[in-house]
Amino acid sequence: MKFRFLLVPCLLLVLGGGLFSCGTAASVGEGTGKEKALKKEVGIQLYSVRDLIGAFGKSQGDYRPVLQQLADMGYTFVEAASYADGKLYGQTPEQFRKDIEAAGLKMLSTHCTVNLTDEELAEGDFTNALKWWDECIAAHKAAGAKYIVIPSMRRLATLNELSTYCRYFNEIGARCNAAGLKLGYHNHSHEFDKIEDRVIYDYLLENTDPDKVFFEMDVYWTVMGQASPVDYFKRYPGRFRLLHIKDRNEVGQSGMVGYDAIFRHAGTAGVENIIVEMEGSSYGDVMRSVRECCDYLLEAPFVKASYAE
């Protein structure tokens, strides 16, 4: 379907000291069977279609038709969201990779983690957790992933606990590096809260080794945390290899996120790939919604064809 976009002006948002121009886009047009605009490298976090294929170590139905539909929309790679016991969506890593590639997609990254127990957190001993990570890293290497991303961490009460988590992340990152993968951390809004007068996200950025840990910024949750993505790009250049392009529902739908400014500063951020993630659908039809997200990015003049090196 061919679209043209009407830019809708809106007020500038001042978030965390950053100024955003938040042009939203409404699509109009008709017709089918026509080529989309410019071919671009756009990924999708499979959590977006969790109601169809499962998430969090669970699987449901046959994910292969869903993968093919995503590829036909224009998505070029996926970020998985259902790893458990050495398998992805209930399949061996090798089979999952074959299914991804059969759809014409690439397996780029995954979301998975194991949190430290109270005892591990108190003692700073990661031995048991790292055994889990060794299996996890081996599985994702076999699946063809380039990145493993920790999607969240448990709530912490003190800077000492946060420091322990930074050491934990550095150790996981070192093991990922040894296997030829990279480790990232994905934020929600609570990382912009404070512990002992320190912003959690800032502390993570400043106390993890840039050679071992990168950050996958979720731009929507950053804005919801009353922070400016662009300000973080400037303060911590090169730390944000991946971006989650997200809105309240469909990308560009709310007018809350200044995507044009974010993409203009992607070079400063160190962005290598962009990934759509959806929390919900405005229509109760997730496939319609993920199609609209892809169309938005394919048509947006400020989104480059590729951010890969």
CORFEN-V463298 format. One record per residue. RES is the residue in three letters. D_FIRST is the distance of its C-alpha to the first C-alpha in Angstrom with 1 decimal. Layout:
{{RES:D_FIRST} {RES:D_FIRST}}
//
This chain:
{{MET:0.0} {LYS:3.8} {PHE:6.5} {ARG:10.2} {PHE:12.8} {LEU:16.1} {LEU:19.0} {VAL:21.3} {PRO:24.8} {CYS:26.9} {LEU:30.4} {LEU:31.3} {LEU:32.2} {VAL:35.4} {LEU:35.3} {GLY:38.1} {GLY:39.1} {GLY:35.7} {LEU:33.9} {PHE:30.2} {SER:27.9} {CYS:25.2} {GLY:22.4} {THR:19.8} {ALA:16.2} {ALA:14.4} {SER:10.7} {VAL:10.2} {GLY:7.9} {GLU:6.6} {GLY:5.6} {THR:4.5} {GLY:6.2} {LYS:5.8} {GLU:7.3} {LYS:6.9} {ALA:9.9} {LEU:13.2} {LYS:14.0} {LYS:16.0} {GLU:18.4} {VAL:17.4} {GLY:19.3} {ILE:19.4} {GLN:22.7} {LEU:22.9} {TYR:24.8} {SER:21.5} {VAL:21.2} {ARG:25.0} {ASP:25.0} {LEU:23.5} {ILE:25.4} {GLY:28.3} {ALA:29.7} {PHE:33.1} {GLY:34.6} {LYS:33.4} {SER:30.9} {GLN:29.6} {GLY:27.9} {ASP:26.2} {TYR:24.0} {ARG:22.8} {PRO:20.0} {VAL:18.8} {LEU:19.1} {GLN:17.0} {GLN:14.1} {LEU:14.4} {ALA:14.6} {ASP:11.5} {MET:9.6} {GLY:11.4} {TYR:14.7} {THR:17.6} {PHE:20.7} {VAL:22.2} {GLU:25.1} {ALA:27.0} {ALA:28.7} {SER:31.1} {TYR:34.1} {ALA:37.5} {ASP:40.6} {GLY:39.2} {LYS:36.0} {LEU:32.4} {TYR:30.8} {GLY:33.9} {GLN:33.6} {THR:35.6} {PRO:34.1} {GLU:34.1} {GLN:32.2} {PHE:29.6} {ARG:29.1} {LYS:28.8} {ASP:26.1} {ILE:24.1} {GLU:24.4} {ALA:23.7} {ALA:20.2} {GLY:19.8} {LEU:20.5} {LYS:23.6} {MET:26.1} {LEU:26.7} {SER:28.6} {THR:29.9} {HIS:31.3} {CYS:34.8} {THR:38.3} {VAL:41.7} {ASN:43.6} {LEU:47.2} {THR:49.7} {ASP:52.2} {GLU:54.8} {GLU:52.8} {LEU:51.8} {ALA:55.5} {GLU:56.9} {GLY:54.2} {ASP:54.3} {PHE:50.9} {THR:52.4} {ASN:50.9} {ALA:47.5} {LEU:47.3} {LYS:48.0} {TRP:44.8} {TRP:43.0} {ASP:44.5} {GLU:42.9} {CYS:39.6} {ILE:39.5} {ALA:40.4} {ALA:37.8} {HIS:34.9} {LYS:36.3} {ALA:36.2} {ALA:32.6} {GLY:31.7} {ALA:31.1} {LYS:31.8} {TYR:32.2} {ILE:33.8} {VAL:33.2} {ILE:35.5} {PRO:33.4} {SER:36.4} {MET:40.2} {ARG:42.8} {ARG:44.2} {LEU:47.2} {ALA:50.2} {THR:51.9} {LEU:51.3} {ASN:53.3} {GLU:50.8} {LEU:47.9} {SER:49.9} {THR:50.3} {TYR:46.5} {CYS:46.1} {ARG:48.6} {TYR:46.8} {PHE:43.4} {ASN:45.2} {GLU:46.8} {ILE:43.5} {GLY:42.0} {ALA:44.9} {ARG:44.4} {CYS:40.7} {ASN:41.7} {ALA:44.3} {ALA:41.7} {GLY:39.3} {LEU:36.9} {LYS:36.4} {LEU:36.9} {GLY:35.0} {TYR:35.3} {HIS:32.6} {ASN:33.6} {HIS:33.2} {SER:34.8} {HIS:38.4} {GLU:38.9} {PHE:39.3} {ASP:42.3} {LYS:45.8} {ILE:48.5} {GLU:51.9} {ASP:50.4} {ARG:48.0} {VAL:44.2} {ILE:43.1} {TYR:40.1} {ASP:42.3} {TYR:45.0} {LEU:42.7} {LEU:41.4} {GLU:45.0} {ASN:46.6} {THR:44.4} {ASP:44.7} {PRO:41.8} {ASP:42.4} {LYS:42.0} {VAL:39.6} {PHE:36.3} {PHE:34.2} {GLU:30.7} {MET:30.2} {ASP:28.1} {VAL:27.3} {TYR:26.8} {TRP:30.2} {THR:31.8} {VAL:31.0} {MET:32.1} {GLY:35.3} {GLN:35.9} {ALA:35.5} {SER:33.6} {PRO:31.6} {VAL:32.3} {ASP:36.0} {TYR:36.1} {PHE:34.4} {LYS:37.2} {ARG:40.0} {TYR:39.1} {PRO:37.3} {GLY:36.0} {ARG:36.1} {PHE:32.5} {ARG:30.9} {LEU:28.0} {LEU:26.1} {HIS:24.5} {ILE:21.7} {LYS:22.0} {ASP:22.2} {ARG:23.8} {ASN:20.7} {GLU:17.2} {VAL:17.4} {GLY:18.0} {GLN:18.6} {SER:22.4} {GLY:23.2} {MET:26.1} {VAL:25.2} {GLY:25.4} {TYR:22.7} {ASP:23.2} {ALA:26.9} {ILE:26.5} {PHE:24.4} {ARG:26.9} {HIS:29.6} {ALA:28.1} {GLY:30.6} {THR:33.5} {ALA:32.3} {GLY:32.2} {VAL:28.6} {GLU:27.7} {ASN:24.6} {ILE:22.2} {ILE:21.4} {VAL:19.3} {GLU:21.5} {MET:21.0} {GLU:24.1} {GLY:22.6} {SER:19.7} {SER:19.7} {TYR:18.5} {GLY:20.6} {ASP:17.5} {VAL:17.5} {MET:14.5} {ARG:12.3} {SER:14.2} {VAL:14.0} {ARG:10.2} {GLU:10.5} {CYS:13.3} {CYS:11.7} {ASP:8.9} {TYR:12.0} {LEU:14.0} {LEU:11.8} {GLU:11.5} {ALA:15.1} {PRO:17.5} {PHE:20.3} {VAL:19.0} {LYS:20.4} {ALA:19.0} {SER:21.9} {TYR:24.9} {ALA:26.8} {GLU:30.2}}
//
